[in-house]
Amino acid sequence: MSLDAWLSLTVVIAVFPLMAFSRVGPDIVLLGAVILLLTLGVIDPDQALAGFSNTGLFTVAFMYVLVASIRETGGIDLIIRHVLGHPRSERRALVRLLLPVASLSGFLNNTPVVATFIPAVLSWSRRVFVPAHRLLMPLSFASILGGTITLFGTSTNLVVHGLLIERDPSLAMGLFDIAWVGVPVAVVGVAYLLLLGPRLLPARRGADTAFENPREFTIEMEVDPGGPLVDRTVEEAGLRHLQQLFLVEIEREGNVVSVVGPGERLKGGDRLVFAGTSEGAVELQQIRGLVPTRQGASSLEKDFKERRLVEAVVSDQCQFIGQRIRDGHFRTFYGAAVLAVCRGGERVAGSLGQIRLQPADVLLLEARPPFIERHRQSRDFLLISQVNGSARPVHEKAWLAWGILAGVVLLATLGVMSMMNAAMLGAALSLASGCCSVRAAKQGLDTQVLLTIAASFGLGAALESSGAAASLADLALGLAGGNPLFLLIGTYLLVALLTELVTNNAAAVITFPVVMASAENLGVSPMPYVVVVMFAASASFLTPIGYQTNLMVYGPGGYRFADFLRLGGLLNLLTAVVVLFLVPLIWPF
């Protein structure tokens, strides 16, 4: 291989462990790799920026706007209200949940679908007496399976298809072409989840159980009307820097002061709510002017319009990962007070301020009402939902938003216009009709995914132009013994392994040129290999970190790492068997 080929290969090999094991986002890692290759002269500026002009990337971006319009109008909430109902058994509950989720995920990005369903499922599970952990992992898996039905189903499908038509426009696929494999995969997968899911998932305690009794992690005291703390500020009263506790709110005359600041003045009869350990009660009893509160319902169990109790799932991209809550100034930065932390289905014990945040931790937060909308799209949190909050009311434009999406699907299916053109028109109509505001559209764009996709094109171009892809293709052919079926199996296994470690988009885009070169060297059609890349990149059931929806349910469901292996291992195998059997029949070599 040439020097450029060795440089390309070295950079690509270094990228995968960096994305898998470092806290740096995949978009930053990949952009850094592209900049390095550009600086070394391995690729030129046109190749480095090629991803930013790819039709697949823009189709993904416009689809995000369409999804945002459905979310903003309450379109997914509308489906939830009509389909969940009151099943009489766990299996019937799974049927009511998994079938609509898999169907929706064929046309919508599955991340917002799962994000909308999780709070509804948590509330629904209590009503139908089915533990939430029996529903949440199947929810995530069903959304992944549904994404394999159409080219719109996942961003990976759209991007790989964009790469394909750039290389050879005559190989363009229809919106439902992959449904010949996607529907059987979804049917087999959902049937497996219905039949074996209840048996394979062990009993777990979810975050809702860990947070159900506020008296386990809060202490309430009252300000003595005749004591020395009246008219003193929180800072002056010595309540700002307690060792074991945080002052999170003050109940005063039927109202509440949330996210209490150091300058707030205390009044006689104020009911102070502290979060922390029971050992902290000793510290409070030593403060003159505080007396134990009168018996009654916990302040956190009351409904106040001035504050919200919120559950937030920490993302692996959160800037406070690895930091102690107190040292990170979480409260100052977000305007929300941490009441408790749940990890692995158990509330984390010990001093609250000393807890170091980890990915998928579930935080119970006390915040002001604007917090939810302000941080709903924050990359620091995978999910934000109001505790015991009712679903948002269905907007009168929900059906219009669904109609626009249906029109996009119809135009693309009939070939009236390209998928990108149809998605662009749909996004424009969503904005013009008021189904989606410009602000919501901007928030709906997942810039990390878009940058990851764009940067991956640069690495793929480096492998191809330097000759590294051809060399890797020769190696792959040698390992496969020149047998196209063995090469197909090897392609599936490689992409499926990479997508468990890094993002599915990066795994697909970087391996695409190697797969195409392998098919060309073997003298066979590239189509079966392209389709296998799409399916293998989506088959992420083994770990919570392999797919974002898995990480979203990991904390709320109280799961352990092994739970994904237990339920997802056989599902991965079934998916592989169905795909590798059907693809060569539908797209012959």
C-alpha positions in Angstrom: 0.0 0.0 0.0 1.1 3.6 -0.5 1.9 6.0 2.3 -1.4 7.7 1.9 -3.2 4.4 2.2 -1.3 3.5 5.4 -2.1 7.0 6.9 -5.8 6.6 6.0 -5.9 3.1 7.6 -4.1 4.2 10.7 -6.4 7.2 11.3 -9.6 5.1 10.7 -8.4 2.3 13.0 -7.6 5.0 15.7 -11.1 6.6 15.3 -13.1 3.5 16.4 -11.6 3.1 19.9 -11.7 6.8 20.4 -15.4 6.9 19.6 -16.1 3.8 21.7 -14.2 4.6 24.9 -13.6 8.3 25.1 -16.0 11.0 26.3 -15.4 13.1 23.2 -18.4 13.1 20.9 -18.2 11.0 17.7 -18.8 14.1 15.6 -15.7 15.8 17.2 -13.6 12.6 16.8 -14.5 12.2 13.1 -14.1 15.9 12.3 -10.7 15.8 13.9 -9.7 12.8 11.8 -10.9 14.5 8.6 -8.9 17.7 9.5 -5.8 15.5 10.2 -6.1 13.7 6.8 -6.7 17.0 5.0 -3.6 18.5 6.7 -1.5 15.5 5.7 -2.6 15.9 2.1 -4.3 12.5 2.0 -7.6 14.1 0.9 -8.3 17.4 -0.8 -10.9 20.0 0.4 -13.5 18.8 -2.0 -13.3 15.3 -0.5 -13.2 16.6 3.1 -16.4 18.6 2.5 -18.2 16.1 0.2 -20.4 14.8 3.1 -21.9 18.3 3.6 -23.4 18.2 0.0 -24.6 14.6 0.1 -28.3 14.1 -0.7 -28.7 11.6 2.0 -27.5 14.0 4.6 -30.0 16.7 3.5 -32.8 14.2 3.4 -32.0 13.2 7.0 -32.0 16.9 8.0 -35.4 17.6 6.4 -36.9 14.5 8.0 -35.9 15.8 11.4 -38.1 18.9 10.7 -41.0 16.6 9.7 -40.6 14.6 12.9 -40.4 17.9 14.9 -43.7 19.0 13.4 -45.4 15.8 14.5 -43.9 16.0 18.0 -44.9 19.7 18.3 -48.5 19.1 17.3 -48.9 16.2 19.6 -49.1 13.7 16.7 -47.3 10.9 18.6 -49.4 11.6 21.7 -52.5 11.1 19.6 -51.3 7.7 18.6 -50.4 6.8 22.2 -53.9 7.7 23.5 -55.6 5.6 20.9 -53.5 2.4 21.0 -52.4 1.8 24.6 -55.8 1.3 26.2 -56.4 -1.1 29.1 -54.9 -4.6 28.2 -55.7 -7.5 30.6 -52.3 -9.2 30.5 -48.6 -8.4 30.0 -48.5 -10.0 26.6 -51.5 -8.0 25.4 -49.8 -4.9 26.7 -46.7 -5.7 24.7 -48.9 -6.2 21.5 -50.5 -2.8 22.0 -47.1 -1.2 22.5 -44.8 -2.9 20.1 -46.9 -3.0 16.9 -47.6 0.8 16.7 -44.0 1.6 17.7 -42.5 -0.6 15.0 -44.9 0.8 12.5 -44.2 4.5 13.4 -40.4 3.9 13.3 -40.7 2.9 9.7 -41.4 6.5 8.8 -40.1 8.6 11.8 -36.7 8.7 13.4 -37.0 6.3 16.3 -35.3 8.5 18.9 -38.2 11.0 19.2 -40.7 8.1 19.0 -39.1 6.4 22.0 -38.6 9.7 23.8 -42.3 10.4 23.6 -43.4 6.8 24.5 -41.2 6.4 27.6 -43.1 8.8 30.0 -46.4 7.5 28.6 -45.3 3.9 29.2 -44.1 4.7 32.7 -47.5 6.1 33.6 -49.4 3.4 31.7 -47.4 0.5 33.3 -48.7 1.6 36.7 -52.3 1.7 35.5 -52.2 -1.8 33.9 -50.0 -3.3 36.7 -47.1 -4.3 34.4 -43.6 -3.4 35.6 -42.1 -0.8 33.4 -38.9 -2.8 32.9 -41.0 -5.5 31.1 -41.9 -2.9 28.5 -39.1 -0.4 28.0 -36.4 -2.6 26.5 -38.9 -4.2 24.1 -40.0 -0.7 23.2 -36.5 0.2 22.2 -35.9 -3.0 20.2 -39.2 -2.6 18.4 -38.3 0.9 17.3 -35.0 -0.4 15.9 -36.8 -3.3 14.1 -39.3 -0.9 12.6 -36.6 1.4 11.3 -35.5 -1.4 8.9 -38.8 -1.4 7.0 -38.3 1.7 4.8 -35.4 3.9 3.6 -37.0 6.7 5.8 -36.8 4.4 8.8 -33.2 5.4 9.9 -30.7 8.0 9.0 -28.3 5.2 8.2 -30.6 3.9 5.4 -30.9 7.3 3.8 -27.2 8.0 4.0 -26.1 4.6 2.6 -28.6 5.1 -0.2 -27.2 8.6 -0.8 -23.7 7.1 -1.2 -25.1 4.4 -3.5 -26.8 6.8 -6.0 -23.8 9.1 -6.0 -21.7 6.2 -7.1 -24.2 4.8 -9.6 -27.6 6.6 -10.1 -28.9 3.5 -11.9 -28.9 1.6 -8.6 -31.4 4.0 -6.9 -33.9 2.2 -4.7 -37.5 2.9 -4.0 -38.7 3.9 -0.5 -40.2 0.4 0.2 -37.7 -1.8 -1.6 -36.0 -2.9 1.6 -39.4 -3.8 3.0 -39.0 -7.2 1.3 -36.5 -7.9 4.0 -37.4 -5.3 6.6 -41.0 -6.6 7.2 -39.9 -10.2 7.8 -37.2 -9.0 10.1 -39.7 -6.8 12.0 -42.3 -9.6 12.2 -39.8 -12.2 13.4 -38.3 -9.7 15.9 -41.6 -8.5 17.4 -42.9 -12.1 17.6 -39.7 -13.0 19.5 -40.2 -10.1 21.9 -43.8 -11.1 22.5 -43.1 -14.8 23.0 -39.8 -14.9 24.8 -39.3 -11.3 26.1 -41.4 -11.8 29.3 -39.4 -15.0 30.1 -36.0 -13.6 29.5 -36.2 -10.3 31.3 -35.4 -10.6 35.0 -37.2 -8.6 37.7 -35.7 -5.1 38.0 -36.6 -2.0 40.0 -37.0 1.1 37.7 -36.3 4.7 38.5 -40.0 5.3 39.2 -39.8 2.8 42.1 -36.6 4.3 43.4 -38.2 7.7 43.6 -41.7 6.8 44.7 -41.2 7.7 48.4 -39.8 11.3 48.8 -39.3 10.9 52.5 -36.5 8.5 51.8 -34.3 11.2 50.2 -35.7 14.5 51.6 -35.9 16.1 55.0 -38.4 18.9 55.8 -38.0 21.5 58.5 -39.9 24.7 59.4 -38.7 28.1 60.3 -39.7 28.9 63.9 -41.8 32.1 63.8 -40.2 33.4 67.0 -36.7 32.1 66.1 -33.5 33.9 65.0 -33.8 32.9 61.3 -36.8 35.1 60.5 -36.0 37.7 57.8 -32.5 36.3 57.4 -31.3 35.2 53.9 -30.5 31.6 53.2 -26.8 32.5 53.1 -27.0 34.3 56.4 -28.9 31.4 58.0 -26.0 29.0 57.1 -28.3 26.9 54.9 -26.3 27.4 51.7 -23.2 25.2 52.3 -24.5 22.3 54.3 -22.3 19.2 54.2 -25.0 16.5 53.7 -27.9 18.4 52.3 -29.2 20.8 49.7 -32.0 23.3 50.3 -34.1 22.8 47.2 -37.4 24.6 47.8 -39.5 26.6 50.3 -43.2 26.0 50.8 -44.8 29.3 51.9 -48.4 30.1 52.3 -49.7 27.6 49.8 -47.0 28.5 47.2 -43.5 27.3 46.6 -40.2 29.0 46.0 -38.3 26.6 43.8 -34.5 26.4 43.1 -33.9 28.6 46.1 -31.2 31.2 45.7 -28.7 32.4 48.5 -30.5 35.8 48.8 -33.9 34.4 49.5 -35.2 35.8 52.9 -36.8 33.3 55.3 -40.2 33.9 56.9 -41.8 32.4 60.0 -43.6 29.2 59.2 -41.7 28.5 56.0 -41.5 24.8 55.2 -37.9 24.0 54.0 -37.3 20.9 51.8 -33.8 19.6 51.9 -32.4 16.8 49.6 -29.7 14.4 50.9 -29.1 11.8 53.5 -31.0 11.1 56.7 -27.7 11.7 58.6 -28.1 15.3 57.5 -31.0 15.7 60.0 -28.4 15.9 62.8 -26.8 18.9 61.0 -30.2 20.7 60.7 -31.1 20.1 64.4 -28.0 22.0 65.4 -29.3 25.2 63.6 -31.3 27.4 66.0 -34.6 28.5 64.6 -35.4 25.3 62.7 -38.0 22.9 64.1 -39.3 19.6 62.7 -42.2 20.1 60.3 -45.7 19.2 61.3 -46.9 15.8 60.1 -48.6 15.9 56.7 -48.0 15.1 53.0 -44.5 15.7 51.8 -44.1 19.0 49.9 -42.9 17.1 46.9 -46.2 15.2 46.7 -48.1 18.4 46.3 -48.8 20.1 42.9 -47.5 23.7 42.6 -47.6 25.7 39.4 -44.3 27.4 40.2 -42.3 24.2 40.0 -42.0 20.8 38.2 -40.6 17.5 39.3 -38.7 16.1 36.4 -36.8 12.9 35.6 -33.8 13.4 33.3 -31.6 10.7 31.8 -28.0 11.7 31.6 -26.4 11.5 28.2 -22.9 10.2 27.6 -22.2 13.6 26.1 -23.2 15.5 29.3 -20.4 17.9 30.3 -20.8 17.0 34.0 -20.0 13.3 33.5 -17.4 12.2 36.0 -17.8 15.3 38.1 -19.4 15.5 41.6 -22.8 17.2 41.6 -21.6 19.9 44.0 -18.3 20.6 42.2 -19.9 20.8 38.8 -22.3 23.6 39.9 -25.2 21.6 38.3 -27.8 23.7 40.0 -26.4 27.0 38.9 -25.9 25.8 35.3 -29.3 24.3 34.7 -31.4 26.1 37.2 -32.6 22.8 38.6 -31.9 21.1 41.9 -31.0 17.4 42.1 -33.2 15.6 44.6 -32.0 12.0 44.0 -30.0 9.9 41.6 -31.0 6.4 40.4 -28.4 4.0 38.9 -29.1 0.4 37.9 -32.6 0.6 39.3 -31.3 1.6 42.8 -31.2 5.1 44.3 -27.6 6.1 44.9 -27.0 6.4 48.6 -24.6 8.8 50.4 -24.1 12.5 50.3 -25.8 13.9 47.2 -23.2 16.4 46.5 -20.5 13.8 46.4 -22.1 11.6 43.7 -20.2 11.6 40.4 -22.5 11.5 37.4 -22.4 8.6 35.0 -24.1 8.0 31.6 -27.7 6.8 31.8 -28.1 8.0 35.4 -31.6 9.0 36.1 -31.9 12.3 38.0 -35.0 13.5 39.9 -34.9 17.2 39.5 -36.9 20.1 41.0 -37.1 22.9 38.5 -39.1 25.8 37.3 -41.7 25.1 34.5 -39.6 26.5 31.6 -36.8 23.9 32.3 -38.6 21.1 30.3 -38.9 22.9 27.0 -35.5 24.7 27.5 -33.5 21.5 27.8 -35.7 18.9 26.0 -33.3 19.0 23.0 -30.1 19.4 25.1 -27.4 16.9 24.2 -26.7 16.6 27.9 -29.9 14.6 28.5 -31.3 11.7 26.5 -34.7 12.1 28.0 -36.6 14.7 30.0 -40.1 13.9 31.3 -42.3 15.4 34.0 -43.0 13.1 36.9 -46.7 12.1 37.0 -47.3 14.8 34.3 -50.2 14.3 31.9 -49.5 14.1 28.2 -49.5 17.3 26.4 -52.9 18.1 24.8 -53.3 17.1 21.3 -53.0 20.1 19.0 -55.6 20.6 16.3 -52.9 20.5 13.7 -51.7 16.9 14.5 -53.7 15.4 11.6 -52.3 18.0 9.3 -48.7 17.1 10.3 -49.4 13.4 9.7 -51.0 14.3 6.4 -47.9 16.1 5.3 -45.7 13.1 6.2 -48.1 10.8 4.3 -47.8 13.1 1.3 -44.0 13.0 1.4 -44.1 9.2 1.6 -46.6 9.0 -1.3 -44.6 11.4 -3.5 -41.3 9.5 -2.9 -43.0 6.0 -3.3 -44.6 6.9 -6.7 -41.4 8.4 -8.0 -43.0 11.8 -8.5 -39.9 13.4 -7.0 -36.8 12.3 -5.2 -36.8 11.4 -1.5 -34.8 14.6 -0.8 -37.1 16.8 -2.8 -40.2 15.3 -1.2 -38.7 15.7 2.3 -37.7 19.3 1.5 -41.2 20.1 0.3 -42.7 18.4 3.4 -40.4 20.4 5.8 -41.4 23.7 4.0 -45.1 22.9 4.3 -44.7 22.1 8.0 -43.2 25.5 8.6 -45.6 27.4 6.4 -48.7 25.7 7.9 -47.6 26.4 11.5 -47.2 22.7 12.4 -43.6 23.4 13.3 -42.0 26.7 14.4 -38.6 27.8 13.1 -37.3 27.5 16.7 -38.7 23.9 17.0 -37.2 23.0 13.6 -33.8 24.2 14.7 -34.0 22.3 18.0 -35.2 19.2 16.2 -32.1 19.0 14.0 -29.7 16.6 15.7 -26.5 18.4 14.7 -24.3 15.7 16.3 -25.8 13.0 14.0 -25.5 15.3 10.9 -21.9 16.2 11.7 -21.0 12.6 12.3 -22.5 11.6 9.0 -20.8 14.4 7.1 -17.4 13.7 8.6 -17.7 10.0 8.0 -17.8 10.8 4.3 -14.3 12.3 4.5 -12.9 9.1 6.1 -14.6 7.0 3.5 -13.2 9.2 0.7 -9.7 8.8 2.2 -9.9 5.0 2.2 -11.1 5.0 -1.4 -8.8 7.6 -3.0 -5.7 6.3 -1.2 -6.2 2.7 -2.3 -6.7 1.5 1.3 -10.3 0.4 0.5 -9.0 -1.7 -2.4 -6.3 -3.3 -0.3 -8.8 -4.1 2.5 -11.2 -5.5 -0.2 -8.4 -7.9 -1.4 -7.9 -9.0 2.2 -11.6 -9.5 2.7 -11.8 -11.6 -0.5 -8.9 -13.7 0.6 -10.6 -14.4 4.0 -13.8 -15.2 2.2 -12.1 -17.5 -0.3 -13.6 -15.6 -3.2 -17.1 -16.8 -2.2 -19.7 -14.0 -2.5 -21.9 -15.6 0.3 -19.0 -15.8 2.7 -18.1 -12.2 1.9 -21.8 -11.2 2.6 -21.7 -13.0 6.0 -18.4 -11.3 6.8 -19.8 -7.9 5.9 -22.8 -8.3 8.2 -20.6 -9.5 11.1 -18.1 -6.6 10.7 -20.7 -3.8 10.5 -22.9 -5.4 13.3 -19.8 -5.5 15.5 -18.8 -1.9 14.8 -22.3 -0.5 15.3 -22.3 -2.0 18.9 -19.1 0.0 19.6 -19.6 3.3 17.7 -22.4 5.1 16.0 -24.3 3.1 13.3 -23.9 5.9 10.8 -20.1 6.0 11.1 -19.9 2.2 10.9 -21.9 2.1 7.7 -20.3 5.1 5.9 -16.7 4.1 6.7 -17.2 0.5 5.6 -19.2 1.4 2.5 -16.2 2.0 0.1 -14.5 -1.3 1.3 -17.7 -3.2 0.6 -18.2 -1.7 -2.8 -14.5 -2.4 -3.7 -14.9 -6.0 -2.6 -18.0 -6.5 -4.8 -16.3 -4.9 -7.8 -13.2 -7.0 -7.4 -15.3 -10.2 -7.1 -17.3 -9.1 -10.2 -20.7 -9.4 -8.5 -23.6 -7.0 -7.9 -23.0 -4.6 -5.0 -26.7 -4.4 -4.1 -26.8 -7.4 -1.6 -23.8 -6.0 0.2 -25.3 -2.4 0.4 -28.5 -3.8 1.8 -26.7 -5.9 4.3 -24.8 -2.8 5.5 -28.1 -1.1 6.1 -29.5 -3.9 8.2 -26.3 -4.8 10.1 -25.9 -1.1 11.1 -29.4 -1.2 12.6 -29.0 -4.5 14.4 -27.8 -3.1 17.7 -29.4 -5.2 20.5 -26.4 -6.4 22.5 -25.5 -3.4 24.5 -27.1 -0.2 25.9 -24.4 1.9 24.3 -24.8 0.6 20.7 -28.0 2.6 19.9 -29.3 5.7 21.5 -32.8 4.3 22.2 -31.2 1.5 24.2 -29.4 4.1 26.4 -32.6 6.0 26.8 -34.4 3.1 28.4 -31.4 1.8 30.3 -31.8 4.1 33.3 -35.6 4.4 33.6 -35.9 0.6 33.2 -33.3 -0.1 35.9 -31.5 -2.5 33.6 -28.1 -4.0 33.8 -25.6 -4.5 31.0 -26.2 -8.3 31.0 -30.0 -7.8 30.5 -29.3 -6.5 26.9 -27.2 -9.6 26.2 -29.9 -11.9 27.6 -32.7 -10.5 25.5 -30.8 -9.0 22.6 -28.3 -11.9 21.9 -30.8 -14.2 20.3 -32.6 -11.3 18.6 -29.3 -10.3 17.0 -28.9 -13.9 15.8 -32.5 -14.1 14.4 -32.1 -10.8 12.6 -28.8 -12.0 11.0 -30.3 -15.3 9.8 -33.4 -13.6 8.3 -31.3 -10.9 6.5 -28.6 -13.3 5.2 -31.2 -15.7 3.9 -33.5 -13.2 2.2 -31.1 -10.6 0.8 -29.4 -13.0 -1.8 -32.8 -14.2 -2.9 -34.1 -10.6 -3.6 -30.8 -9.1 -4.8 -28.9 -11.9 -6.4 -25.1 -11.7 -6.7 
